[in-house]
Amino acid sequence: MSEIICPKCSSENCYNDTVMNICCDCMHEWHGNEESTQTTDTTPRDSNGAELVDGDAVTVIKDLKVKGSSMVIKRGTKVKSIRLTDNPEEVDCKIEGSSIVLKTCFLKK
């Protein structure tokens, strides 16, 4: 039995209804002979879509509460020399002497 994977949400909770494949999670329908056209972009990008590289300087676009701490990173905080991680949605940086991992959706170049 072959696994059917939804091209829209990548869910495995799908079934074949004679001619159409149907995803139970997002209700996406597609023909069974269509190939998955979803490509995974592993390039880290900021909130505006600009590509990020090691050593970039970025700015925080929203006040962020740091989990496990009373520290708050204020909007407009400039972060110098970020380091990319294995996850394209996260970057490693130092803020006020603390090493912190930030989501790229809260940063702009």
C-alpha positions in Angstrom: 0.0 0.0 0.0 1.5 3.4 -1.0 1.4 6.3 1.3 -0.5 9.4 0.0 0.9 12.7 1.2 -0.9 16.0 0.7 1.0 18.4 -1.5 -0.5 21.4 0.3 0.0 20.6 4.0 2.3 17.5 3.8 -0.1 15.4 5.9 -0.3 11.7 5.7 -3.9 11.7 6.7 -5.2 11.3 3.1 -7.3 8.8 1.2 -8.1 8.0 -2.5 -11.7 8.4 -3.6 -11.5 6.7 -7.0 -10.2 9.6 -9.1 -9.3 12.2 -6.5 -7.0 12.2 -3.5 -8.5 14.0 -0.5 -6.6 15.3 2.6 -8.7 15.0 5.8 -6.7 17.7 7.6 -6.8 20.6 5.1 -9.6 19.3 2.8 -7.3 19.7 -0.3 -8.4 17.6 -3.3 -6.1 16.7 -6.2 -5.9 14.1 -8.9 -4.1 11.0 -8.1 -1.7 11.3 -11.1 -0.4 14.8 -10.0 3.1 14.9 -8.7 3.8 16.8 -5.6 4.9 20.3 -6.7 5.8 21.5 -3.2 9.4 22.5 -2.9 11.1 23.0 0.4 13.1 26.2 0.6 16.0 25.8 3.0 17.2 29.4 2.6 16.7 31.4 5.9 14.7 34.5 5.2 13.6 37.4 7.4 10.0 38.7 7.8 10.2 40.6 4.5 11.7 37.7 2.5 15.3 38.9 2.4 17.9 36.1 2.5 19.9 35.9 5.7 23.5 34.8 5.9 26.0 34.3 8.7 27.2 37.6 10.2 24.2 39.7 9.1 22.9 42.5 11.3 19.1 42.4 11.9 16.5 44.3 13.8 13.7 42.8 16.0 10.2 43.8 14.7 8.2 42.9 17.8 8.6 42.9 21.6 9.5 39.3 22.5 9.3 37.7 25.9 12.1 35.3 26.6 10.9 31.9 27.9 12.2 31.0 31.3 13.4 34.5 32.0 11.9 37.9 32.9 13.9 39.4 30.0 12.0 41.2 27.2 13.6 41.9 23.8 12.2 45.3 22.7 11.1 46.1 19.2 13.9 47.8 17.3 16.7 46.0 19.1 19.6 45.7 16.7 21.3 42.2 16.7 24.8 42.0 15.2 26.5 38.9 13.7 23.7 36.3 13.7 24.6 32.7 13.2 22.4 30.4 11.1 21.2 27.1 12.5 20.2 23.8 10.9 16.6 25.0 11.0 16.0 27.7 8.4 13.3 29.3 10.6 15.8 30.1 13.5 19.0 32.0 14.0 21.4 32.0 16.9 22.6 35.4 18.3 23.7 37.2 21.4 21.6 39.9 23.1 22.8 41.6 26.3 25.4 38.8 26.8 22.9 36.0 26.5 22.9 33.5 23.7 19.4 33.3 22.3 17.7 31.5 19.4 15.2 33.8 17.5 12.6 32.9 14.9 13.4 34.6 11.6 9.7 35.8 11.2 10.4 38.3 14.0 13.5 39.8 12.3 14.2 42.2 9.5 17.5 42.9 7.7 
